[in-house]
């Protein structure tokens, strides 16, 4: 998987706090972190942006 920010190599990494354990992709080059929540929010944001530009025409 390539990093969307710098096109570097992404590695699956385990993250945890006191109550939650989850896995996310972390770029070994720039340190960007992508998990399911981040990717879903970006997808929704891009879809909303496209619908606004189409409606404005």
PDB file of N, H, CA, C and O in Angstrom:
ATOM      1  N   UNK A   1       0.846  -1.175   0.000  1.00  0.00           N
ATOM      2  CA  UNK A   1       0.000   0.000   0.000  1.00  0.00           C
ATOM      3  C   UNK A   1       0.892   1.238   0.000  1.00  0.00           C
ATOM      4  O   UNK A   1       1.878   1.302   0.733  1.00  0.00           O
ATOM      5  N   UNK A   2       0.540   2.211  -0.820  1.00  0.00           N
ATOM      6  H   UNK A   2      -0.261   2.159  -1.415  1.00  0.00           H
ATOM      7  CA  UNK A   2       1.290   3.455  -0.905  1.00  0.00           C
ATOM      8  C   UNK A   2       0.613   4.544  -0.081  1.00  0.00           C
ATOM      9  O   UNK A   2      -0.615   4.619  -0.024  1.00  0.00           O
ATOM     10  N   UNK A   3       1.411   5.374   0.548  1.00  0.00           N
ATOM     11  H   UNK A   3       2.408   5.313   0.501  1.00  0.00           H
ATOM     12  CA  UNK A   3       0.914   6.488   1.352  1.00  0.00           C
ATOM     13  C   UNK A   3       0.248   7.515   0.438  1.00  0.00           C
ATOM     14  O   UNK A   3       0.835   7.905  -0.571  1.00  0.00           O
ATOM     15  N   UNK A   4      -0.964   7.960   0.770  1.00  0.00           N
ATOM     16  H   UNK A   4      -1.441   7.643   1.590  1.00  0.00           H
ATOM     17  CA  UNK A   4      -1.626   8.965  -0.063  1.00  0.00           C
ATOM     18  C   UNK A   4      -0.955  10.333   0.035  1.00  0.00           C
ATOM     19  O   UNK A   4      -1.168  11.187  -0.826  1.00  0.00           O
ATOM     20  N   UNK A   5      -0.153  10.548   1.064  1.00  0.00           N
ATOM     21  H   UNK A   5       0.020   9.854   1.763  1.00  0.00           H
ATOM     22  CA  UNK A   5       0.498  11.834   1.273  1.00  0.00           C
ATOM     23  C   UNK A   5       1.837  11.928   0.536  1.00  0.00           C
ATOM     24  O   UNK A   5       2.078  12.890  -0.192  1.00  0.00           O
ATOM     25  N   UNK A   6       2.711  10.925   0.725  1.00  0.00           N
ATOM     26  H   UNK A   6       2.515  10.143   1.317  1.00  0.00           H
ATOM     27  CA  UNK A   6       4.073  11.011   0.179  1.00  0.00           C
ATOM     28  C   UNK A   6       4.428   9.851  -0.755  1.00  0.00           C
ATOM     29  O   UNK A   6       5.536   9.803  -1.289  1.00  0.00           O
ATOM     30  N   UNK A   7       3.499   8.922  -0.952  1.00  0.00           N
ATOM     31  H   UNK A   7       2.599   8.960  -0.518  1.00  0.00           H
ATOM     32  CA  UNK A   7       3.702   7.733  -1.795  1.00  0.00           C
ATOM     33  C   UNK A   7       4.740   6.773  -1.215  1.00  0.00           C
ATOM     34  O   UNK A   7       5.285   5.934  -1.933  1.00  0.00           O
ATOM     35  N   UNK A   8       5.012   6.899   0.088  1.00  0.00           N
ATOM     36  H   UNK A   8       4.570   7.580   0.671  1.00  0.00           H
ATOM     37  CA  UNK A   8       5.930   5.991   0.769  1.00  0.00           C
ATOM     38  C   UNK A   8       5.255   4.670   1.111  1.00  0.00           C
ATOM     39  O   UNK A   8       4.082   4.468   0.799  1.00  0.00           O
ATOM     40  N   UNK A   9       5.986   3.785   1.743  1.00  0.00           N
ATOM     41  H   UNK A   9       6.939   3.948   1.996  1.00  0.00           H
ATOM     42  CA  UNK A   9       5.484   2.461   2.100  1.00  0.00           C
ATOM     43  C   UNK A   9       4.674   2.512   3.393  1.00  0.00           C
ATOM     44  O   UNK A   9       5.108   3.100   4.383  1.00  0.00           O
ATOM     45  N   UNK A  10       3.497   1.892   3.375  1.00  0.00           N
ATOM     46  H   UNK A  10       3.144   1.415   2.571  1.00  0.00           H
ATOM     47  CA  UNK A  10       2.633   1.824   4.551  1.00  0.00           C
ATOM     48  C   UNK A  10       2.784   0.444   5.197  1.00  0.00           C
ATOM     49  O   UNK A  10       2.903  -0.568   4.507  1.00  0.00           O
ATOM     50  N   UNK A  11       2.778   0.425   6.527  1.00  0.00           N
ATOM     51  H   UNK A  11       2.682   1.247   7.087  1.00  0.00           H
ATOM     52  CA  UNK A  11       2.856  -0.834   7.274  1.00  0.00           C
ATOM     53  C   UNK A  11       1.693  -0.887   8.245  1.00  0.00           C
ATOM     54  O   UNK A  11       1.298   0.134   8.809  1.00  0.00           O
ATOM     55  N   UNK A  12       1.146  -2.071   8.440  1.00  0.00           N
ATOM     56  H   UNK A  12       1.467  -2.900   7.983  1.00  0.00           H
ATOM     57  CA  UNK A  12       0.068  -2.258   9.392  1.00  0.00           C
ATOM     58  C   UNK A  12       0.651  -2.233  10.800  1.00  0.00           C
ATOM     59  O   UNK A  12       1.605  -2.948  11.104  1.00  0.00           O
ATOM     60  N   UNK A  13       0.061  -1.395  11.657  1.00  0.00           N
ATOM     61  H   UNK A  13      -0.715  -0.814  11.410  1.00  0.00           H
ATOM     62  CA  UNK A  13       0.577  -1.243  13.007  1.00  0.00           C
ATOM     63  C   UNK A  13      -0.563  -1.340  14.013  1.00  0.00           C
ATOM     64  O   UNK A  13      -1.694  -0.953  13.722  1.00  0.00           O
ATOM     65  N   UNK A  14      -0.259  -1.856  15.185  1.00  0.00           N
ATOM     66  H   UNK A  14       0.661  -2.171  15.422  1.00  0.00           H
ATOM     67  CA  UNK A  14      -1.243  -2.009  16.256  1.00  0.00           C
ATOM     68  C   UNK A  14      -1.164  -0.794  17.171  1.00  0.00           C
ATOM     69  O   UNK A  14      -0.088  -0.437  17.651  1.00  0.00           O
ATOM     70  N   UNK A  15      -2.311  -0.161  17.410  1.00  0.00           N
ATOM     71  H   UNK A  15      -3.185  -0.451  17.020  1.00  0.00           H
ATOM     72  CA  UNK A  15      -2.404   0.978  18.305  1.00  0.00           C
ATOM     73  C   UNK A  15      -3.315   0.606  19.461  1.00  0.00           C
ATOM     74  O   UNK A  15      -4.255  -0.169  19.287  1.00  0.00           O
ATOM     75  N   UNK A  16      -3.047   1.154  20.642  1.00  0.00           N
ATOM     76  H   UNK A  16      -2.283   1.784  20.784  1.00  0.00           H
ATOM     77  CA  UNK A  16      -3.905   0.867  21.783  1.00  0.00           C
ATOM     78  C   UNK A  16      -3.835   1.995  22.802  1.00  0.00           C
ATOM     79  O   UNK A  16      -2.851   2.728  22.894  1.00  0.00           O
ATOM     80  N   UNK A  17      -4.919   2.104  23.562  1.00  0.00           N
ATOM     81  H   UNK A  17      -5.719   1.509  23.488  1.00  0.00           H
ATOM     82  CA  UNK A  17      -4.919   2.953  24.734  1.00  0.00           C
ATOM     83  C   UNK A  17      -5.450   2.094  25.886  1.00  0.00           C
ATOM     84  O   UNK A  17      -5.340   0.869  25.821  1.00  0.00           O
ATOM     85  N   UNK A  18      -5.996   2.664  26.891  1.00  0.00           N
ATOM     86  H   UNK A  18      -6.086   3.659  26.944  1.00  0.00           H
ATOM     87  CA  UNK A  18      -6.429   1.870  28.040  1.00  0.00           C
ATOM     88  C   UNK A  18      -7.596   0.938  27.732  1.00  0.00           C
ATOM     89  O   UNK A  18      -7.719  -0.121  28.349  1.00  0.00           O
ATOM     90  N   UNK A  19      -8.455   1.320  26.784  1.00  0.00           N
ATOM     91  H   UNK A  19      -8.355   2.180  26.283  1.00  0.00           H
ATOM     92  CA  UNK A  19      -9.676   0.549  26.541  1.00  0.00           C
ATOM     93  C   UNK A  19      -9.806  -0.007  25.133  1.00  0.00           C
ATOM     94  O   UNK A  19     -10.582  -0.937  24.912  1.00  0.00           O
ATOM     95  N   UNK A  20      -9.086   0.527  24.199  1.00  0.00           N
ATOM     96  H   UNK A  20      -8.456   1.283  24.378  1.00  0.00           H
ATOM     97  CA  UNK A  20      -9.300   0.215  22.794  1.00  0.00           C
ATOM     98  C   UNK A  20      -8.008  -0.246  22.136  1.00  0.00           C
ATOM     99  O   UNK A  20      -6.941   0.326  22.357  1.00  0.00           O
ATOM    100  N   UNK A  21      -8.125  -1.280  21.331  1.00  0.00           N
ATOM    101  H   UNK A  21      -8.992  -1.744  21.151  1.00  0.00           H
ATOM    102  CA  UNK A  21      -7.004  -1.754  20.510  1.00  0.00           C
ATOM    103  C   UNK A  21      -7.492  -1.761  19.072  1.00  0.00           C
ATOM    104  O   UNK A  21      -8.546  -2.323  18.774  1.00  0.00           O
ATOM    105  N   UNK A  22      -6.724  -1.134  18.172  1.00  0.00           N
ATOM    106  H   UNK A  22      -5.867  -0.678  18.415  1.00  0.00           H
ATOM    107  CA  UNK A  22      -7.109  -1.140  16.767  1.00  0.00           C
ATOM    108  C   UNK A  22      -5.858  -1.159  15.903  1.00  0.00           C
ATOM    109  O   UNK A  22      -4.756  -0.854  16.361  1.00  0.00           O
ATOM    110  N   UNK A  23      -6.052  -1.519  14.663  1.00  0.00           N
ATOM    111  H   UNK A  23      -6.947  -1.767  14.291  1.00  0.00           H
ATOM    112  CA  UNK A  23      -4.960  -1.587  13.695  1.00  0.00           C
ATOM    113  C   UNK A  23      -5.162  -0.498  12.651  1.00  0.00           C
ATOM    114  O   UNK A  23      -6.290  -0.201  12.258  1.00  0.00           O
ATOM    115  N   UNK A  24      -4.072   0.084  12.213  1.00  0.00           N
ATOM    116  H   UNK A  24      -3.156  -0.157  12.532  1.00  0.00           H
ATOM    117  CA  UNK A  24      -4.126   1.133  11.195  1.00  0.00           C
ATOM    118  C   UNK A  24      -2.861   1.054  10.360  1.00  0.00           C
ATOM    119  O   UNK A  24      -1.864   0.458  10.768  1.00  0.00           O
ATOM    120  N   UNK A  25      -2.917   1.662   9.188  1.00  0.00           N
ATOM    121  H   UNK A  25      -3.727   2.146   8.857  1.00  0.00           H
ATOM    122  CA  UNK A  25      -1.756   1.739   8.311  1.00  0.00           C
ATOM    123  C   UNK A  25      -0.959   2.972   8.682  1.00  0.00           C
ATOM    124  O   UNK A  25      -1.521   4.058   8.826  1.00  0.00           O
ATOM    125  N   UNK A  26       0.353   2.812   8.840  1.00  0.00           N
ATOM    126  H   UNK A  26       0.810   1.930   8.724  1.00  0.00           H
ATOM    127  CA  UNK A  26       1.242   3.921   9.167  1.00  0.00           C
ATOM    128  C   UNK A  26       2.359   3.979   8.136  1.00  0.00           C
ATOM    129  O   UNK A  26       2.985   2.966   7.823  1.00  0.00           O
ATOM    130  N   UNK A  27       2.599   5.171   7.617  1.00  0.00           N
ATOM    131  H   UNK A  27       2.090   5.993   7.872  1.00  0.00           H
ATOM    132  CA  UNK A  27       3.663   5.370   6.637  1.00  0.00           C
ATOM    133  C   UNK A  27       5.001   5.392   7.354  1.00  0.00           C
ATOM    134  O   UNK A  27       5.176   6.116   8.334  1.00  0.00           O
ATOM    135  N   UNK A  28       5.944   4.600   6.866  1.00  0.00           N
ATOM    136  H   UNK A  28       5.802   4.011   6.070  1.00  0.00           H
ATOM    137  CA  UNK A  28       7.261   4.576   7.490  1.00  0.00           C
ATOM    138  C   UNK A  28       8.116   5.750   7.029  1.00  0.00           C
ATOM    139  O   UNK A  28       9.189   5.998   7.580  1.00  0.00           O
ATOM    140  N   UNK A  29       7.642   6.469   6.021  1.00  0.00           N
ATOM    141  H   UNK A  29       6.771   6.268   5.573  1.00  0.00           H
ATOM    142  CA  UNK A  29       8.380   7.611   5.498  1.00  0.00           C
ATOM    143  C   UNK A  29       7.975   8.917   6.191  1.00  0.00           C
ATOM    144  O   UNK A  29       8.832   9.622   6.723  1.00  0.00           O
ATOM    145  N   UNK A  30       6.669   9.249   6.190  1.00  0.00           N
ATOM    146  H   UNK A  30       5.972   8.676   5.758  1.00  0.00           H
ATOM    147  CA  UNK A  30       6.219  10.535   6.736  1.00  0.00           C
ATOM    148  C   UNK A  30       5.446  10.402   8.042  1.00  0.00           C
ATOM    149  O   UNK A  30       5.217  11.402   8.723  1.00  0.00           O
ATOM    150  N   UNK A  31       5.037   9.181   8.409  1.00  0.00           N
ATOM    151  H   UNK A  31       5.223   8.369   7.856  1.00  0.00           H
ATOM    152  CA  UNK A  31       4.333   8.969   9.670  1.00  0.00           C
ATOM    153  C   UNK A  31       2.827   9.135   9.607  1.00  0.00           C
ATOM    154  O   UNK A  31       2.164   9.086  10.643  1.00  0.00           O
ATOM    155  N   UNK A  32       2.270   9.330   8.419  1.00  0.00           N
ATOM    156  H   UNK A  32       2.810   9.370   7.578  1.00  0.00           H
ATOM    157  CA  UNK A  32       0.820   9.471   8.280  1.00  0.00           C
ATOM    158  C   UNK A  32       0.132   8.174   8.722  1.00  0.00           C
ATOM    159  O   UNK A  32       0.632   7.079   8.462  1.00  0.00           O
ATOM    160  N   UNK A  33      -1.008   8.308   9.388  1.00  0.00           N
ATOM    161  H   UNK A  33      -1.414   9.197   9.599  1.00  0.00           H
ATOM    162  CA  UNK A  33      -1.762   7.156   9.880  1.00  0.00           C
ATOM    163  C   UNK A  33      -3.130   7.145   9.215  1.00  0.00           C
ATOM    164  O   UNK A  33      -3.828   8.159   9.203  1.00  0.00           O
ATOM    165  N   UNK A  34      -3.510   6.004   8.663  1.00  0.00           N
ATOM    166  H   UNK A  34      -2.942   5.181   8.673  1.00  0.00           H
ATOM    167  CA  UNK A  34      -4.802   5.838   8.012  1.00  0.00           C
ATOM    168  C   UNK A  34      -5.484   4.623   8.628  1.00  0.00           C
ATOM    169  O   UNK A  34      -4.943   3.517   8.594  1.00  0.00           O
ATOM    170  N   UNK A  35      -6.680   4.831   9.194  1.00  0.00           N
ATOM    171  H   UNK A  35      -7.119   5.730   9.222  1.00  0.00           H
ATOM    172  CA  UNK A  35      -7.467   3.711   9.697  1.00  0.00           C
ATOM    173  C   UNK A  35      -8.846   3.757   9.041  1.00  0.00           C
ATOM    174  O   UNK A  35      -9.097   4.600   8.180  1.00  0.00           O
ATOM    175  N   UNK A  36      -9.719   2.874   9.436  1.00  0.00           N
ATOM    176  H   UNK A  36      -9.516   2.189  10.135  1.00  0.00           H
ATOM    177  CA  UNK A  36     -11.039   2.772   8.817  1.00  0.00           C
ATOM    178  C   UNK A  36     -11.842   4.057   9.003  1.00  0.00           C
ATOM    179  O   UNK A  36     -12.501   4.511   8.067  1.00  0.00           O
ATOM    180  N   UNK A  37     -11.798   4.640  10.180  1.00  0.00           N
ATOM    181  H   UNK A  37     -11.264   4.271  10.941  1.00  0.00           H
ATOM    182  CA  UNK A  37     -12.556   5.859  10.456  1.00  0.00           C
ATOM    183  C   UNK A  37     -12.047   7.022   9.615  1.00  0.00           C
ATOM    184  O   UNK A  37     -12.843   7.776   9.055  1.00  0.00           O
ATOM    185  N   UNK A  38     -10.752   7.172   9.524  1.00  0.00           N
ATOM    186  H   UNK A  38     -10.106   6.559   9.979  1.00  0.00           H
ATOM    187  CA  UNK A  38     -10.163   8.248   8.719  1.00  0.00           C
ATOM    188  C   UNK A  38     -10.550   8.091   7.252  1.00  0.00           C
ATOM    189  O   UNK A  38     -10.951   9.063   6.612  1.00  0.00           O
ATOM    190  N   UNK A  39     -10.436   6.889   6.719  1.00  0.00           N
ATOM    191  H   UNK A  39     -10.110   6.100   7.239  1.00  0.00           H
ATOM    192  CA  UNK A  39     -10.753   6.685   5.301  1.00  0.00           C
ATOM    193  C   UNK A  39     -12.245   6.882   5.028  1.00  0.00           C
ATOM    194  O   UNK A  39     -12.602   7.420   3.979  1.00  0.00           O
ATOM    195  N   UNK A  40     -13.125   6.461   5.941  1.00  0.00           N
ATOM    196  H   UNK A  40     -12.835   6.024   6.792  1.00  0.00           H
ATOM    197  CA  UNK A  40     -14.570   6.680   5.767  1.00  0.00           C
ATOM    198  C   UNK A  40     -14.896   8.172   5.786  1.00  0.00           C
ATOM    199  O   UNK A  40     -15.682   8.640   4.963  1.00  0.00           O
ATOM    200  N   UNK A  41     -14.306   8.917   6.706  1.00  0.00           N
ATOM    201  H   UNK A  41     -13.667   8.537   7.374  1.00  0.00           H
ATOM    202  CA  UNK A  41     -14.555  10.353   6.775  1.00  0.00           C
ATOM    203  C   UNK A  41     -14.044  11.077   5.539  1.00  0.00           C
ATOM    204  O   UNK A  41     -14.700  11.999   5.055  1.00  0.00           O
ATOM    205  N   UNK A  42     -12.905  10.685   5.025  1.00  0.00           N
ATOM    206  H   UNK A  42     -12.372   9.936   5.418  1.00  0.00           H
ATOM    207  CA  UNK A  42     -12.379  11.301   3.800  1.00  0.00           C
ATOM    208  C   UNK A  42     -13.282  11.009   2.618  1.00  0.00           C
ATOM    209  O   UNK A  42     -13.541  11.882   1.790  1.00  0.00           O
ATOM    210  N   UNK A  43     -13.766   9.760   2.544  1.00  0.00           N
ATOM    211  H   UNK A  43     -13.557   9.051   3.217  1.00  0.00           H
ATOM    212  CA  UNK A  43     -14.655   9.382   1.453  1.00  0.00           C
ATOM    213  C   UNK A  43     -15.937  10.201   1.505  1.00  0.00           C
ATOM    214  O   UNK A  43     -16.397  10.687   0.472  1.00  0.00           O
ATOM    215  N   UNK A  44     -16.520  10.363   2.686  1.00  0.00           N
ATOM    216  H   UNK A  44     -16.146   9.968   3.526  1.00  0.00           H
ATOM    217  CA  UNK A  44     -17.746  11.157   2.843  1.00  0.00           C
ATOM    218  C   UNK A  44     -17.492  12.619   2.504  1.00  0.00           C
ATOM    219  O   UNK A  44     -18.326  13.267   1.873  1.00  0.00           O
ATOM    220  N   UNK A  45     -16.352  13.133   2.917  1.00  0.00           N
ATOM    221  H   UNK A  45     -15.673  12.606   3.429  1.00  0.00           H
ATOM    222  CA  UNK A  45     -16.010  14.529   2.645  1.00  0.00           C
ATOM    223  C   UNK A  45     -15.857  14.764   1.148  1.00  0.00           C
ATOM    224  O   UNK A  45     -16.341  15.768   0.626  1.00  0.00           O
ATOM    225  N   UNK A  46     -15.193  13.854   0.457  1.00  0.00           N
ATOM    226  H   UNK A  46     -14.799  13.038   0.881  1.00  0.00           H
ATOM    227  CA  UNK A  46     -15.015  13.997  -0.984  1.00  0.00           C
ATOM    228  C   UNK A  46     -16.347  13.885  -1.719  1.00  0.00           C
ATOM    229  O   UNK A  46     -16.584  14.606  -2.688  1.00  0.00           O
ATOM    230  N   UNK A  47     -17.217  12.985  -1.263  1.00  0.00           N
ATOM    231  H   UNK A  47     -17.024  12.399  -0.476  1.00  0.00           H
ATOM    232  CA  UNK A  47     -18.520  12.813  -1.892  1.00  0.00           C
ATOM    233  C   UNK A  47     -19.374  14.065  -1.691  1.00  0.00           C
ATOM    234  O   UNK A  47     -20.087  14.474  -2.607  1.00  0.00           O
ATOM    235  N   UNK A  48     -19.311  14.674  -0.513  1.00  0.00           N
ATOM    236  H   UNK A  48     -18.731  14.342   0.230  1.00  0.00           H
ATOM    237  CA  UNK A  48     -20.068  15.897  -0.243  1.00  0.00           C
ATOM    238  C   UNK A  48     -19.542  17.053  -1.088  1.00  0.00           C
ATOM    239  O   UNK A  48     -20.326  17.864  -1.581  1.00  0.00           O
ATOM    240  N   UNK A  49     -18.250  17.134  -1.255  1.00  0.00           N
ATOM    241  H   UNK A  49     -17.614  16.474  -0.855  1.00  0.00           H
ATOM    242  CA  UNK A  49     -17.642  18.175  -2.081  1.00  0.00           C
ATOM    243  C   UNK A  49     -18.044  18.050  -3.540  1.00  0.00           C
ATOM    244  O   UNK A  49     -18.303  19.050  -4.210  1.00  0.00           O
ATOM    245  N   UNK A  50     -18.097  16.813  -4.030  1.00  0.00           N
ATOM    246  H   UNK A  50     -17.887  16.001  -3.486  1.00  0.00           H
ATOM    247  CA  UNK A  50     -18.491  16.600  -5.424  1.00  0.00           C
ATOM    248  C   UNK A  50     -19.957  16.956  -5.636  1.00  0.00           C
ATOM    249  O   UNK A  50     -20.293  17.533  -6.670  1.00  0.00           O
ATOM    250  N   UNK A  51     -20.841  16.631  -4.693  1.00  0.00           N
ATOM    251  H   UNK A  51     -20.567  16.162  -3.854  1.00  0.00           H
ATOM    252  CA  UNK A  51     -22.252  16.921  -4.853  1.00  0.00           C
ATOM    253  C   UNK A  51     -22.511  18.429  -4.799  1.00  0.00           C
ATOM    254  O   UNK A  51     -23.436  18.915  -5.450  1.00  0.00           O
ATOM    255  N   UNK A  52     -21.705  19.179  -4.030  1.00  0.00           N
ATOM    256  H   UNK A  52     -20.954  18.784  -3.501  1.00  0.00           H
ATOM    257  CA  UNK A  52     -21.865  20.634  -3.969  1.00  0.00           C
ATOM    258  C   UNK A  52     -21.440  21.274  -5.275  1.00  0.00           C
ATOM    259  O   UNK A  52     -22.089  22.213  -5.735  1.00  0.00           O
ATOM    260  N   UNK A  53     -20.358  20.788  -5.891  1.00  0.00           N
ATOM    261  H   UNK A  53     -19.831  20.025  -5.518  1.00  0.00           H
ATOM    262  CA  UNK A  53     -19.902  21.377  -7.141  1.00  0.00           C
ATOM    263  C   UNK A  53     -20.868  21.052  -8.280  1.00  0.00           C
ATOM    264  O   UNK A  53     -21.061  21.873  -9.177  1.00  0.00           O
ATOM    265  N   UNK A  54     -21.464  19.887  -8.255  1.00  0.00           N
ATOM    266  H   UNK A  54     -21.307  19.220  -7.526  1.00  0.00           H
ATOM    267  CA  UNK A  54     -22.433  19.518  -9.279  1.00  0.00           C
ATOM    268  C   UNK A  54     -23.683  20.354  -9.113  1.00  0.00           C
ATOM    269  O   UNK A  54     -24.247  20.798 -10.114  1.00  0.00           O
ATOM    270  N   UNK A  55     -24.146  20.592  -7.884  1.00  0.00           N
ATOM    271  H   UNK A  55     -23.688  20.232  -7.071  1.00  0.00           H
ATOM    272  CA  UNK A  55     -25.348  21.364  -7.641  1.00  0.00           C
ATOM    273  C   UNK A  55     -25.147  22.840  -7.994  1.00  0.00           C
ATOM    274  O   UNK A  55     -26.113  23.522  -8.335  1.00  0.00           O
ATOM    275  N   UNK A  56     -23.928  23.340  -7.921  1.00  0.00           N
ATOM    276  H   UNK A  56     -23.142  22.786  -7.644  1.00  0.00           H
ATOM    277  CA  UNK A  56     -23.654  24.746  -8.194  1.00  0.00           C
ATOM    278  C   UNK A  56     -23.690  25.056  -9.685  1.00  0.00           C
ATOM    279  O   UNK A  56     -23.843  26.217 -10.065  1.00  0.00           O
ATOM    280  N   UNK A  57     -23.558  24.073 -10.511  1.00  0.00           N
ATOM    281  H   UNK A  57     -23.434  23.130 -10.202  1.00  0.00           H
ATOM    282  CA  UNK A  57     -23.528  24.316 -11.965  1.00  0.00           C
ATOM    283  C   UNK A  57     -24.848  24.631 -12.496  1.00  0.00           C
ATOM    284  O   UNK A  57     -24.992  24.861 -13.697  1.00  0.00           O
TER     285      UNK A  57
END
